[in-house]
Amino acid sequence: MEKKEFYAHGKLLLTGEYAVLDGALSLALPTRYGQHMEVSLLKEQRIHFRSLTMDGSVWFEEDLFTGSDNPIAQTLERILREAQRLQADFLLEGGAMVTTRLEFPQGWGLGSSSTLIAMLAQWAGVDPYQLLWNSFGGSGYDIACATASSAILYQLQEGQAKSYPIYYQPEFADSLFFVYLNQKQNSREGIAHYKAIKKHKASLLQQLTHLTEAVYRCRDKALFANLITEHEALLSTFLQLPTAKERLFADFAGAIKSLGAWGGDFVLAVGEGDYVRDYFTSKGFDTILPFKQMILPTDREPILPPSPQGLL
């Protein structure tokens, strides 16, 4: 029985959330944690799909294309049908036993869907962005992170995904922490809220693009804190939503930034280690990961960044 193995990284969006959908430049970070997929090819026309949590427990297992009313099975079938539409030879002469295993808790929001789509695209030999856009929609930054080996600057240009690898290991990384808010955010709901806003977005896109470039180039912790606070304020005004700091952590002596869709998953906190841990633990938020523990390390010399104009 022929076996194939695949792997994809999770993701966090540091800057440009929401606006990345409309062409704003964003800074995205692949995580150390991702998802594995093992495919055993079968001669028979049968697709058996099994999904494991990080501790090896089975959270989904079914034969697909058997008329199941399970929404997970239906979603997988939709993705596989789209892969077949993009690549007619895919699964033409047999089936497969597919097993996936997450390296992070399902609730963390690091990309259980995007990592799966990236791996299914590799298996089928199709464009992962097309598979994403035809199946779920979204900006595609998470797909770019899935196979990246470093942080990226990401942008949609005329409907095309542009991903530029960068070196991003801030000198103040020891003061950056990812704090889990104990709830998973539905990114589709957040995207729908953003898209429903009819305000002119050109100014927002331009300002967030410049902030992304400034955050990337920043070498000073105090300036970084100011930049992400400005980023939060801009989006708060546009979305008519309170920032995470205003809503939950008004007395935190440092900067806090939402990551991805607002309201759940992780926030980035800037502050000294002991204070950050004591503060969030006292509030009931016990999952606190230092930057270097969460983000995929980049063992290379710094890459010269493009100018904002070069990506626009």
C-alpha positions in Angstrom: 0.0 0.0 0.0 1.6 3.2 -1.2 1.8 5.9 1.5 2.3 9.7 1.2 3.0 12.1 4.0 2.3 15.9 4.1 2.8 18.7 6.6 1.6 22.3 6.9 2.3 25.1 9.4 -0.3 27.0 11.4 -0.5 30.8 11.2 -0.9 34.0 13.0 -1.7 37.3 11.3 0.3 40.1 13.0 -0.9 43.0 10.9 -3.5 43.8 8.3 -6.4 41.7 9.6 -9.6 42.2 7.6 -8.0 44.7 5.2 -5.8 42.0 3.8 -9.0 40.9 2.0 -9.0 44.1 0.0 -5.3 44.3 -0.8 -3.6 45.8 2.3 -0.1 44.6 2.9 0.0 42.2 5.9 2.7 40.6 8.0 2.0 36.9 8.7 3.8 34.4 10.9 3.9 30.6 10.4 3.8 28.8 13.7 5.9 25.9 15.1 2.6 24.0 15.4 0.9 22.6 12.4 -0.9 19.5 11.1 0.3 16.2 9.6 -1.5 14.2 7.0 -0.8 10.6 5.9 -2.4 9.1 2.8 -2.5 5.4 2.0 -3.7 4.8 -1.5 -6.3 2.1 -2.2 -7.2 0.3 -5.4 -10.9 0.4 -4.4 -13.0 3.5 -4.8 -13.3 4.4 -1.2 -12.2 7.4 0.8 -11.9 6.8 4.5 -11.0 10.0 6.5 -9.8 10.0 10.1 -8.8 13.1 12.1 -6.8 13.0 15.3 -6.3 15.6 18.0 -2.8 16.5 19.3 -3.0 13.7 21.9 -4.0 11.1 19.3 -7.7 10.9 20.1 -10.1 10.5 17.2 -12.4 13.5 16.7 -13.7 12.6 13.3 -13.8 9.3 11.3 -16.1 8.4 8.4 -16.2 7.0 4.9 -16.8 9.9 2.6 -19.3 10.1 -0.2 -21.7 7.8 1.5 -24.6 10.3 1.9 -23.5 11.4 5.4 -25.4 14.3 7.0 -22.3 15.1 9.1 -21.3 18.7 8.2 -17.6 17.8 8.6 -18.0 15.0 6.1 -19.9 17.3 3.8 -17.2 19.9 4.0 -14.5 17.4 3.2 -16.5 16.1 0.3 -16.9 19.6 -1.1 -13.1 20.2 -0.9 -12.3 16.9 -2.5 -14.8 17.5 -5.3 -13.3 20.9 -6.0 -9.8 19.3 -6.1 -11.1 16.8 -8.6 -12.6 19.7 -10.7 -9.2 21.4 -10.7 -7.3 18.1 -11.4 -9.3 15.6 -13.3 -6.9 12.7 -12.6 -7.1 13.1 -8.8 -8.6 9.9 -7.3 -9.6 8.7 -10.7 -8.2 5.2 -10.4 -8.7 4.4 -6.7 -9.4 5.7 -3.2 -7.4 6.4 0.0 -7.2 6.1 3.7 -6.5 9.6 5.0 -5.3 10.3 8.6 -4.7 13.9 9.9 -3.1 14.9 13.2 -3.1 18.3 14.7 -0.1 19.6 16.8 -2.2 22.2 18.5 -5.6 22.2 20.4 -8.5 22.6 18.0 -9.7 25.7 19.7 -6.5 27.7 19.2 -7.5 28.9 15.8 -4.0 28.4 14.2 -5.5 27.0 11.0 -6.9 23.5 11.2 -8.8 24.2 8.0 -6.1 26.1 6.1 -3.4 23.5 6.9 -5.8 20.8 5.7 -6.5 22.6 2.4 -2.8 23.2 1.8 -2.0 19.5 2.3 -5.0 18.3 0.2 -3.8 20.7 -2.6 -0.3 19.2 -2.4 -1.7 15.7 -2.6 -4.0 16.5 -5.5 -1.4 18.6 -7.3 -3.6 21.7 -7.5 -3.2 25.4 -6.7 -3.9 25.7 -3.0 -5.2 29.3 -3.3 -7.7 28.2 -5.9 -8.8 25.3 -3.7 -9.2 27.7 -0.8 -11.1 30.3 -2.7 -13.4 27.8 -4.5 -14.1 26.0 -1.2 -14.1 28.6 1.7 -13.0 32.0 0.5 -10.6 34.2 2.5 -7.5 36.2 1.7 -5.1 33.2 1.4 -2.5 34.4 3.9 -3.0 31.3 5.9 -2.3 29.1 2.8 0.9 31.1 2.3 1.9 30.4 5.9 1.2 26.7 5.6 4.2 26.0 3.3 6.4 29.0 4.3 9.7 28.6 6.0 9.8 32.1 7.5 7.6 35.0 8.2 6.0 36.6 5.2 4.7 39.9 3.8 1.5 39.0 2.1 -0.8 40.9 -0.3 -3.6 40.3 -2.8 -2.8 42.0 -6.1 -5.6 41.9 -8.7 -6.9 38.7 -7.2 -3.4 37.1 -7.1 -1.7 36.0 -3.9 1.7 37.6 -3.5 3.9 36.2 -0.7 7.3 37.6 0.1 9.5 35.7 2.6 11.2 37.9 5.2 13.4 37.5 8.2 11.4 38.5 11.3 13.0 37.9 14.7 12.5 41.2 16.6 15.3 42.1 19.0 12.6 42.6 21.7 11.0 39.1 21.0 11.5 38.2 24.7 8.8 40.8 25.5 6.3 39.4 23.1 3.7 36.9 24.3 0.7 35.2 22.7 -2.2 34.9 25.1 -5.2 32.6 24.3 -8.5 34.1 25.1 -10.2 30.8 25.9 -12.6 30.9 23.0 -12.3 30.2 19.3 -13.4 33.0 17.0 -15.4 32.3 13.8 -13.4 34.1 11.3 -16.2 34.0 8.7 -18.4 36.0 11.0 -15.7 38.6 11.4 -15.1 38.8 7.7 -18.9 39.2 7.1 -19.0 42.1 9.5 -16.1 43.8 7.8 -17.5 43.3 4.3 -20.9 44.7 5.4 -19.3 48.0 6.2 -19.9 50.3 3.3 -17.3 53.0 4.2 -14.7 53.8 1.6 -11.7 51.6 2.5 -8.8 53.1 0.4 -7.5 55.2 3.3 -7.7 52.3 5.7 -5.8 50.0 3.3 -3.1 52.6 2.8 -2.6 53.3 6.5 -2.5 49.6 7.4 0.0 48.9 4.6 2.3 51.6 6.0 1.9 50.3 9.5 2.7 46.8 8.4 5.9 48.1 6.8 6.8 50.1 9.9 6.1 47.1 12.2 8.4 44.9 10.1 11.2 47.4 10.1 10.8 48.3 13.8 13.8 47.7 16.1 12.5 49.4 19.3 10.0 47.8 21.7 8.4 51.1 22.7 7.9 52.1 19.1 6.5 48.7 18.3 4.0 49.0 21.1 2.9 52.4 19.7 2.6 51.0 16.2 0.4 48.1 17.2 -1.7 50.4 19.4 -2.2 52.7 16.4 -3.2 49.7 14.3 -5.8 48.6 16.9 -7.2 52.1 17.1 -7.6 52.4 13.3 -9.5 49.1 13.0 -11.5 49.8 16.1 -12.8 53.0 14.5 -13.5 51.4 11.2 -15.2 48.3 12.6 -17.0 50.2 15.4 -15.8 47.6 17.8 -13.8 48.0 21.0 -10.2 46.8 21.0 -9.2 43.7 23.0 -7.5 45.9 25.6 -10.5 48.2 26.0 -12.9 45.2 26.3 -10.9 42.9 28.5 -7.6 44.3 29.7 -7.9 48.0 30.3 -5.5 48.0 33.3 -2.7 46.1 31.5 0.5 48.1 31.6 1.6 47.4 28.0 0.3 47.1 24.5 -2.2 44.4 23.3 -3.1 43.6 19.7 -5.8 41.3 18.3 -4.5 38.7 15.8 -6.8 37.8 12.9 -10.6 38.1 13.4 -11.4 40.2 16.5 -13.1 38.6 19.5 -11.3 35.3 20.2 -8.3 33.1 19.6 -5.0 34.8 20.5 -3.9 38.3 21.3 -0.3 39.6 21.3 0.8 41.2 24.6 3.9 43.4 24.9 5.5 43.5 28.3 8.0 42.0 30.7 7.7 38.2 31.2 6.9 37.9 34.9 4.4 40.8 34.8 2.7 39.4 31.6 2.3 35.9 33.1 1.1 37.2 36.5 -1.4 39.6 35.0 -3.1 37.3 32.5 -3.0 34.3 34.9 -4.8 36.4 37.5 -7.5 37.2 34.9 -8.0 33.5 34.2 -6.0 33.3 30.9 -3.5 30.6 31.5 -2.3 29.8 28.0 0.6 32.2 27.5 3.3 31.4 24.9 6.5 33.4 24.4 7.1 34.5 20.8 10.0 32.1 20.3 7.9 29.2 21.5 5.0 29.9 19.1 6.6 31.2 15.9 8.6 29.2 13.4 12.3 30.1 13.8 14.1 31.5 10.8 17.8 30.4 10.6 19.0 32.8 7.9 20.4 36.2 7.4 17.9 39.1 7.2 16.2 39.4 3.8 16.1 43.0 2.5 12.5 44.0 2.6 10.7 45.4 -0.5 9.4 48.9 -0.4 5.7 49.3 0.1 5.5 50.6 -3.5 7.2 47.4 -4.7 4.3 45.3 -3.4 1.5 47.6 -4.3 
